[in-house]
Structures are given as structure tokens and as C-alpha cells.
Amino acid sequence: MTAPPTPHSSLSLGIDIGGTFTDLVILDHADGRAAIWKESTTSDDPSRGAITGLQRLLSRSGIAAASIGRVVHATTLFTNALIERKGAPTGLLTTAGFADVLEIGRERKYELYDLFLEMPKPLVPRPWRLEVKERLAPDGSVEVPLDVEATLAEVAGLVAQGVTSLAICFLHSYANPVHERLAAEAIAARFPQLSLSLSCDIAPEIREYPRAVTTAANAYVRPIAETYLDTLERALIRAGIPGGLFLMLSNGGLTHVAEAKRAPVQLLESGPAAGALAGAWFGRHAGLDRVLAFDMGGTTAKLALVDDGEPLVAWGFEAARAKRFLRGSGLPIQIATVELIEIGAGGGSIARRSELGTLHAGPESAGAQPGPVCYGRGGTEPTVTDSDLALGYLNPDFFLGGTMRIDPGPAVSALEALSSDLGLEASRAAPGIHDLVNENMAGAARVAIAERGRIPRDYALLATGGAAPVHAWNVGTKLGVSCVVCPPGAGAGSTIGMLMAPARIDRVTSRNEALSAANWTEIADIFEALEREAVEIIQGTGADLARRTVRRLADMRYVGQGSEITVSLPNVLDEKAVLDAFEIAYRQLFGRTPPGANVQFVALRLSASAPMPGASGTLRIGGGAAGREALKGRRRVHFLDAGEIETPVYDRYALAPGVQLEGPAVFEENESTFVVGPGARISVLPDGSILAERVA
């Protein structure tokens, strides 16, 4: 869809499978040129749509499959398996007395006064959660030896019932993995066809409930991941691509296929993490250190905070929430992940009349099939995309660069029917949907930003995803953000982000110890062991280990507290330096530190990353447009605060760096459309990003 890069061994292919579209990008790291394609996602078999899109991209760009040196992939397949409960038949083996940990949870209601509260459904049904005779003390010492034969008898019963994957989560195995490893060795010898996930490998941390959930989630999706990745690798080989396959992790880094198959739970947020990474990468190249990375696709909208050019990283998140925007209603997953905040719906989200007679949008999505009404694929209920089309933001003849025509007629009819159902004038539904979605996203973003001690006006809003550039200006207005940025190739921003990603591995080990009694020699030895393990895995990706970055972190708290914070540790590990680092981090979050309180370690963490070979700092999209007339024409566009305005429409690819314009304006490129309202000063930055600033 855009100018192809020159065939070269430095070519990389990125594939991001979303709920509505599958984005594919071929990037030449030698000169930054990129070819982009968006293909409708095939929900029955996501790899089929990916390969179809690849064939079309190769055909249109004239690139030979044999010239692609590596493939980077992100997918929501495993997250969807959790949400839809379509994973493998999974059993859980745990210590006697702890079979109901998945059911008991935290004994905390996420909605205090809801008498019909819906809690997350356990991934493992009660009959398949079995107890075995064994027990470790909190310090890892053996109190009750493991009964291996009894354990094998229990597992035989599960296998007879059709269980194909098994999670093993024994009490206090984070302190001593001996029983889990002994059980796994015996089970693997007796039942070699059974997929095994051990908590000491997947989540070696305190707190039984999240540790058991994380291990069970890994076991639940692991057979699916192995089958899917094997299928995708074979399909890529059949397509003639010789390069290796790498997977995007939730932490914003890459890993090789073997590690992804071992612990696919690390991939649950891979696609959105790539969007945050793209926001950080484009922000750095636009000269912005503080960015709100706003990614809105066909199904969801997410936000990531980027400080000093790097997205914030959390050490856990919730998957498969019973109530989409309520914390505590999902499954707690203990993995390193880019801190992503789900703030709203996507372009395919359906608008309806609520039970209270008000307008409601999402979370249900029309997806790729049948899609929005304007797609002409059988959709009958109006969506956010339909309202954007009716308002004049989208060009029906230039959707996806003209490769897919959308019809405003049926969309307007569906919107008018919704208006009638709401008792409104026929023209009210479209602006109502657009404004409602923007307000919902801005409201959720305000809360999330405030919870992290930040202020929206200190940031620039950077839009990626097919729908974000359409909504970013108005969302930014509601947030009080003065600068909105739309980078080149924004519609495939997540895929571009993953092609710039480094290889990264995060490791953790439990360490319950008072700071005043810390054995610094042992702690240094632990970090060295974690680094050796991380480096060994990164080495398998071919990353440049000579340029690796290693961060040492610790989960710490005041003695007696029930939660902890993650602190970056200084190079010198001693009591004073570490205490100073902890108190600085604590004050940043809470404003003050309690006097005279003792501090303790809870866990030690290590994050290691290394750049992938050939990753460059340039991106060129739309080559060949230089000298073309930038102004494509004018059309009537409805702005919520100003009504309909005859608005200039520009060819994004024909705008040279340094160009200055004024709003309102619409900028069209193949994968997205950037809409800027009245009262804006617009400039094209050296990297090709469009910066829109509000004029006071």
C-alpha cells in the first residue's frame, strides 16, 4: 500500500493480529523504508488472514519473500482464549488443603454493594483441581515429603478424564522448587504427552492466588500456543520466508519461539505493548520525552504513559475481566508488562440504546465480520466507525488507501434509526456517539493518569492505531493536552513498534528479608544468576549482547504493609544506597515516608534487554510522493464545537518536513486519517510526524 523498501537482507516483517484488522509491515532497516498492509482478521484461524495479507503485501510491493531476514509477531489469540474460555483442558496439582485457592481468590469484592457480583471464573474446574501429600515451610524447608506414587495416581485420573495440560503449584515453591521439579520429572516420564507448567518457573513469587492463577493461565494456553506457533512457522516457510520467527512479549521486548512456547502467558498483552513501544519510539524521534501513547484500533482503546522516552512497566495485570473497566474483576497475572490502561472502545464498537434509554457505545464490537454497517458485510448496528464516516472524518473512497470502499448510505440509515430509537433528531446519533466515546476515553484517562501522580497537560498525546488519529484531537481537548502528534504510519503503529523492539527478558525471585539484615553477597549472587539465565535466552534471539542493558530492581515495602513498590536499585548494593532509592520512589508515589519504619525486601527482579541487529532509528513511508500536490481537495466535516466546516484535505505523504498549516484540517494516509479541529497550529516535524498545537 506504500512504497516498497529495496530488497535486502536487512528486511524484517512485522505481523500484528488484532480483533478487526491484521497489520503487516515490511521494514528495510538499512534505509527505513516500509511497506504496509492491513488485512481483515480471520477470527476462525488468525494465521490464515495473516498469510493472505502477507501474500498481498509481497505482491503489491514487489518484495521477494526470500529477502525477509526475520519475522516479529504479536497476537491477541491467547488473551482471547482466556476471555472466551477456549483453552486446553487443564488440571491443577497443588498442596493438600489448597485446591480451592482459585475459587477463594482474595475474598475482596470489586463492587462492594453489588449483591449479584460476578467473580472471575476459574480456568480449572473443581473436579480437575487435585491435592497431593507434600508441604514446605515458608523458608523452603521440607515439612512433609512429596508422595510421588500418590501424585502419579492423581495425575492418571486427570489424564483419563481428558486433561491435556497440567499446572503444578505447591505451597512455598517460590522458596524451594524441589517438590515441583520432582513431581514434574516423574509425571513427564509417566505421561510424556502431558503439557506441564510449574509455578517455580512461571511465577516464583509470594501470594498463592495470583501465583496459582498465572501458572494455570500458562497451562491453559500453552498447548494452543505450541500448535499455533508451529502452524505459523510452517506457513511462513511455505510462503518462502527464511527468516526466524520472534514473538513480542507483554514487557515490550522480543523473544524466540522456544521461550514463547514455554511461557506463552508472557504474550498476553503483546499487541498493546507494541503500541506503547511505538508511542515511545515515535515520541523520542519527535523530541518528546513525556507522551501519552494513545492506541485505538477496531476493538479497544488503550493508553500508556511514557516518561523520559520509555513506557512505564508494571509487574502484573488483570486478564479476562468480568467487568471490563473495573479493577479486581479479572484474573491477576504475575508477569512483567508495559503498563497499559484500557480506556475505551474501538472503531468497531457498537452503539445502542441502553436499558435506561440513553446512548451507549461498546464494549461489544462488530469485529471484522460482519464489521461496521458501512463495510457492507452484513452489519446492521451502527458503530463508532459509522459515526466517524457520517461526520465527514473518513473518505469512503480512500478507506485503507482505496483498497476497501465503505458506503455511507447504510451507515447513515442505521444512525438515523438509532436516533429515532432514542427519540432524537435524525442527525444527532453520529456526533453523540463520537462525543460519548471521546468523553469515556478522556474520563478513564484522567483517572488513570491521576492515580500515577501525573498531570495530563505535562504530556503530548501521540496517536497510533487505525482509529486513534480520528479521535485524538477531541480527546486531547477534553484532557487539556496542548499538543497532539500523529506519526507516519500511525494506523500500523503497533507493528512498526515491534520491529524497533529490543530482545528483553524479565526474571524474578522471592526474597523475604529485612533490609537491615540483608546478606548483600547472596543478593549479588542472585542477580548474577538471574542475569546469566536472561542472557542465555536473549542469545537465542541473535540480539547484540555487547550493547545489552541490565536493570536490577526489588519489590520493597515497610514492615507490616500488605503491598509493595518496585524500586530500581543503585549500582552499589548496600543498606544506605538501597534505602535512599526506596524512600525516593516511595515519596514520588505517596508524598511522604513514615518516620522510623523498617524496610524489607519481598522480591528481587532483573530486566535485561539488547537491541536487535539492524534496528535503525529511521522510518520512511510514502516514498515517491515528493513534489505531488499536498492539497487533495475539501469536504464538509462536522466539528462538535463548531458545526460543519468546509475543511481542506491533505495527502499525508506529500507534506514535506517544515510545512506549517492551520486547523481545521484532515490528513489522509493509507492506514488512518488524522483529524485536527479549528484553532490549531500544525507543523510537519523532521521525522514526518504531524504536530497539532492548540492556539490559546
Secondary structure, 3 states (H helix, E strand, C coil): CCCCCCCCCCEEEEEEECCCEEEEEEEECCCCEEEEEEEECCCCCHHHHHHHHHHHHHHHHCCCHHHEEEEEEEECHHHHHHHHCCCCCEEEEEECCCCCHHHHCCCCCCCCCCCCCCCCCCCCCHHHEEEECCEECCCCCEEECCCHHHHHHHHHHHHHCCCCEEEEECCCCCCCCHHHHHHHHHHHHHCCCCEEEEHHHHCCCCCHHHHHHHHHHHHHHHHHHHHHHHHHHHHHHHCCCCCEEEEECCCCCEEEHHHHHHCHHHHCCHHHHHHHHHHHHHHHHCCCCCEEEEEECCCEEEEEEEECCEECEECCEEECCCCCCCCCCCEEECCCEECCEEEEECCCEEEEECCCCCEEEEEEECCCCCCCHHHCCCCCCCEHHHHHHHCCCCCCCCHHHHCCCCCHHHHHHHHHHHHHHHCCCCCCHHHHHHHHHHHHHHHHHHHHHHHCCCCHHHCEEEEECCCHHHHHHHHHHHHCCCEEEECCCHHHHHHHHHHCCCEEEEEEEEEEEEHHHCCHHHHHHHHHHHHHHHHHHHHCCCCCHHHCEEEEEEEEEECCCCCCEEEECCCCCCHHHHHHHHHHHHHHHHCCCCCCCCEEEEEEEEEEEECCCCCCCCCECCCCCCCCCCEEEEEEEEECCCEEEEEEEEEHHHCCCCCEEECCEEEECCCCEEEECCCEEEEECCCCCEEEEECC
